[in-house]
Amino acid sequence: MKHKLMIALWGVALLTCGPLFNGAVAAPSGGAGYEFALAWGGKGSGPGQFNNVTALAVAGQELFVADARNSRIQVFDLAGKFKRQFDVEPGKKTKLSRPMGLAVYGGELYVTDYLNDRIAVFGLDGTLARTLGGPGSGPGEFNSPGGIAVTPAGGLIVADFNNQRVQELRADGTFVRQWGETGHKGITAGKFNYPTDVALSPDGFLFVGDGFNDRIQAFSPNGEFSHKWGGLLAMNLSGSAAGWFKMVSGIAVDKKGNVFVADFYNHRVQKFSSDGTFLTLFGEKGTGPGRFNLPKAVAVADGVAVFVADFGNNRIQKWLAKK
């Protein structure tokens, strides 16, 4: 079942979702645009090649990439030059199995280990420090963990995909609280339909990519539901207009609180202010420069560079804010 759900979520060619977005929408007045800078990768298992890019994280001048079906993490500089990789030794007890989410905090890389139902924590050099969690639906357990974020105090927030919830944990993995009802999908505020990713803003708001509800949900620093957006009333309606989604697969928040969303089946990235106001978008379906085939994840560096996991094209793209 887990494999089937993973396939359904992360894009198999046999799965269709109706007409797809096929062109760019102009940014509204005052919306900053982005331009394609470079791309690297291609399908394979060698250094700098990928087999399903599922997550990105920026730490200083390095980009960490979850190379899911190669069960490894690759590290590049921000110009796309390969630097190192880890967790590639076959048969290790610590072997990753479809890493799905990444976050960097305190000199460590947090990896959601999707098929192992746990969080693996590495030093930035690739040394395994510890693992947290395990399979199940109880507090602190996971059923296919996806996106992850780390609070300023070192706590963890995890999109617990198949458990239909988002969990907050202490740094040692002990349970604090959750959003959503374990094992039950919903379209009302505070409930989820396969949550895919999470991100924290500088002012403490939590943004959740509510995957198959085609929306973003926002929660205040005290954990209360604040607002949501995506389609008509943000109630599980997909579409291709600006501000609508066809499966939210990844989110990132910049230093100003702007929210970037990987809009999977629309083959684009959208940018919003923290209240959900649409600002701009970029990308369209294709294989050439500046085109996406199922963008899975997004990361922002220094508020200028935006990195996108171009899942279906097995590559990374870098975009820059227009001056």
N, C-alpha and C positions, 0 to 999 in steps of 0.2 A: 504493500500500500504506500509506504514511504517513497519508494522509487517512482510509483505512478504519479503521486502528487508533485514530486520534484519535477518530473517531466512536464506535467500539466502547467506548472508555474513558470518554469524557466525556458519554455519555448522550443517545442519540437515542430518541425515543418508541417507535420500532419495536423497540428492544432490550428484552427482558424478562428478569428474573432470578427468577421465581417469586414467591411471596407476599412482600409487603413489610411491614415493621414498621408497625404501625398504632395505636400508643399508647405512652404514657410508662411507664417502669419506675421505681419509687421508688428514690431513693438509699438505699444502706445506712446503717446507723447511723454517724454521724460524717461522712457525705459532704455536702459543701457543694453546695447547689443553685444554679440560675441562673434569672433571670427575664427575659423579653423587655423591651427598652427602646425600640427604635425600628428602623425600616427605611427605606431610600430606594432609588430607582432605578426601573427599568422598561425595557422593550425599546426601543432606539432608538440614535441616534448623536449626540445632542446632549449638552451638558454634564450630567453626573449621570445619564445613561442608559447602558445596557449592552447588549452582545450577547455573552453568555457571559463571566461573571466567573470567572477561573481561578486567581488568586493574590492574596494580601494581604500587606502588610508595614507595621508601625508604626514610625515614627521620631519620637520626641518627641510632639508633639501633632498629628501628621499621619498619615493612613492612605493608603498607596499601593495602587492597585487595577489589576490586569492585566485590561484589557477586550479579550479575545482577538480576537474576530472584527471588532472595530473597530480592531485593530492599534495600540493606544495604551495609555498609562498615564494614569490619572486620579488626582488627589490631592484629598483631603478633610480637613477637620478632624475631630476625633473625635466631633463632633455631627452629622456627615453633610453639612456645608456644602461645596459645591464650591469649590476654590481654583484649580486649574490643570490642564492636560493637556499631554502632549508626545508627539512622534513621530506627528504626524497629517498631515504634508504628503505628498500622494500622489506616488509616483515617486521619493522620496529613496533614495539608496543605503543609507542607514542605516535604512530603513523596517523596523519590526518586522513579523514575520509570525507571529501567534498567540503572543504572550507567555504563558508557562506557569508560571513561577516567579519569585518576588521575594525579595530579601534586601537589607537596608541595613547598611552598614558604612563607617566612616570618612568620612561625608558623601557617600557614593555609593550609588546604587541598582543592584544587580546583577539583570539580567533574563535568564532563559533564553528564547531566541528559537527556539521549537519547530520551525518549518518551515524556518528558516535554519540550524539545527544549530550554534548558537553562543551565546555569552554576550555581551550588550551591557551596557556599564557607563556609567551616566549620572551626572552631578551631580544633586543633588536638585532643581535648577531645570529639569532636562530637557536639559541640554547633554551631547551624547555625548562621552565621554572616550576609549573604546577598545572593541574587540571581541576576544573570545578564542575559540579553537577553530575548528571547521569540520566539514563532513560526513565521516563515516567511522567505522570501528570500531577504529582504532589508538589508542595512548595520547594523551590530550588531545583526541581527536575525539569527535563526538557523532552519535547517530541519534535525534533527537527528545528533547532535554533537557527534563526536567520541573522538579521541585523543586530548590532550591539553598539552601545555608547557607554562612556565612562563619565561619572559625575565628577565635579571638582574635588569631592572628598574621596574619590576612588571607588565609589559604589558602581554597580553595573546595572544597566538597563538592557534587556534582551527581548527581541521579538521571538516569541515561542510559537513558531509557525503553525504546526499541527495541533497544538493545544489551544489555539484561538485566543491567545492572551499575550500581554507584555508583562514581564516580571522585573521588579527591582530587587537587587540583591546587595548585600554588603560585600566588601572586598574579599572576604573569605568564602563567599558563596552562600551565606545564610540568607534566608528569605526575609524581605522587608514588606512588600505589598505587590499587588498586581492590578492591572487594568484588563477588563474583559472577563468573560465567564468561561472557565476552563471547559474545553470540549464543545462549546456551543457558539455557532456563528450568529451574527446579528447585524442589523443595519442602523439601529438607533445609536445615539451618542454614547461613546464609551464601550461599544461592542465592536468586534472585528470579524472580518471575513478573510482569514489567512493574512495576518500582519507580516509584512516582509522586512521592514527596516525601521530604525529609530534614529533620531538625532536630537541633540540638546542645543539650545540657543545660548548666547552669552548671558542672557537675563534669566536663565533657568527654565524656560519653557521646553516641554517635551513634544516633539513632533513625531507622529507615527505614520508610516506608510501602510495604509489599510488596503492591502493589495487588491483583492477581488471585489472590494466595495468601491474601487476606483476613486479614492479620496485620500486626503490628509486629515488627520485629527490632531488637535493641539490641546495640551494639558498644562495648566498653570504650575508654577513652582511648588505649590502645595499639593499637587496631584489631582486637582479638580478639572473636569472637562471645561475647556474654554471655547473652542470654536472648531469648525471643520469646513473644508471646501473641496470642490470637484464635482462638476455637473450640477444638475437641477437639485437644489436642497442637499447636495452631497449625500444622496440616498441610493447608492448602488446603481447609478446610471452612467454608462460609459459613452464617450463621444470624442470627436476630433477637434472641436472648437477650442480656442484658447481658454485655458483654465479648466478644461475637461481632461479626463484620463482614460486610457485603455490599459489598465493594470499598472498600478504604482509599484515599481520594482526596487527603487532605491532613492534615498534622500540625503541631502547634506545641507548644513547651515553655515553661512560665512560669519565673519566677525561682526558684521552689521545686523545679523539676524535674518538676512534673506534666505529663503528656502529654495534649494535646487532639487528638482524631481526628475528622476529617470522614468519616462513615460513609455513603457515597454513596447506595447503593440502599436503605438503611434510613432515609434522610431524617432523620438525627439527628447530633448531636455527642456523643461520649463522652469522659469524663475519667478518667485513670488516674494512679496514683502511678508513679514511675519504674521500679518493679519489675514493673509490669503489673497491679497490684491495681486492680480496678474501683472508682471513686469515685461517679460520678453520670453522668447523661446528660440531654440536653434536646432538644426538637423532635420533630415528627412530620410526616407527609406532608400537604401542603396549600398553599394560596395566601394564607391569612389571616395576621394578625400572629402571629409565633412558630411558624409552620409552614414547612417546607422542601420544596423540590422539587429533589432531588439536590444537597446541599451539597458544594461542591468543595474549599474551602480554609478555613482558620481562622487567626486571629492573636489574640494576647493583649496587652493594654496594661495596665501597672501592676498586673498580677495580679488585676484586678477586672473589667475590660471584656473581653469576648470578641466578636470580629468574625467573621462567617461569610459566605463567598461563596455565596449562594443561587443556584446556577448556573441551574437550570431556571426560576426566577422572575425572573432578570435583575435581581437586587437585592443589597444588602448588609443584613445584620441585625446589630444590636448587642444583646448580652445582658450583664447585670450579675449579679455574685455576690450572692446573697441575704444580707442582714445578719442 
